[in-house]
């Protein structure tokens, strides 16, 4: 942790004010983040006796990690969402005679990004930074234990938050872009084409599927996991928009093991996605008396993009909930999403998404489950790793020189040398769901 790079001069330059004093600590724990470095800073502005608590997200020290961020514009994308896109989503509402709908995202204080060609010999990684209030100290927010997952009270908030973000962006497109693409107005949302990394991503997808097969250790599920391995590239292109190999041979209807009928002249649903919707990218605020969650803020916007809203839902659902919760409450949770989206569109007098209906939402949700499958085998073995196996990203990426090297590191992170009953149960349950549904 390079806390010695957080200097008085740096803070004053970024925050545009005089700083009397400050303290620096690690902003996250092992297993809570994988791409950037996070600092928790308490600072006292000039003449103030009250500390201001902020989180400063910065470029990592290791060059390979920096290269990974730049290969897909991850860091600069997050900064531009905060300093450009979110203000637009708020500003367009000002002249309208409706209550302001706020995106359920973390407040933004300041940030900067220095392009590679403009970095001098004195440049340090922390100079690429995003500064936000530390809501854990200032707003009674905290992370949910990733091993516990999200229960019904937590997931209801997630459904409402996702629907709010998606619907607000859809309203903005209607009001300001004549339903045009967000990424035309905000080019930083566009996904890069990475054909040179096709072999590496294929190896990683294969490794993740093989690892998942070993973890669940169930012949009845192996065939489904093998299907996922064969269509992993197609799933990436269909739901991530990433072109990393040959053009997809599938549609969202045919990529499933049990193919769905194709709807003629179907119009895509395209909204602003959070993009990385697992529980560690959500901060919950709790009622001090009841202890129940009452608000959620979505954080970490590095893969925010324009895409299918169902991908956010299935990602969050299968990466962060139990099978019993899904079996008992899936319909009611989807209704929260449907009703929230519909109501926001009604408030702004904007028609919902093309072909919008409860039945159509369920149809598109079902076929998007394969993206939930892909994210489950990629993510769960990493986030549910035994605590004694956790290593810092600086440790595991030490000596790595290229983005390709680092992607291989991510693949290795998902491998568990010791058994973990929580991981085994969660992964087996989601695979059972997908196989029984005909997705895999």
Secondary structure by P-SEA (a helix, b strand, c coil): cccccccaaaaaaaaccccccccccccccccccccbbbbbbbbbcccccbbbbbbbbbbcccaaaaaaaaacaaaaaaaaaaacaaaaaaaaacccccccccccccccccccccccccccccccccccbbbbcccccccccccccccccccaaaaaaaaaaaaaaaaaaaaaaaaccccccccccccccbbbbcccaaaaaaaaaaaaaaaaaaaaccccaaaaaaaaaaaaaaaaaacccccccccccccccccccccccccccccccccccccccccccbbbbbccccccccbbbbccccccccccaaaaaaaaaaacccaaaaaccaaaaaaaaaaaaaaaaaaacccccccccaaaaaaaaaaaaaaaaaaaaaccccccccccccccccccccccccaaaaaaaaaaaaccccccaaaaaaaaaaaaaaaaaccc
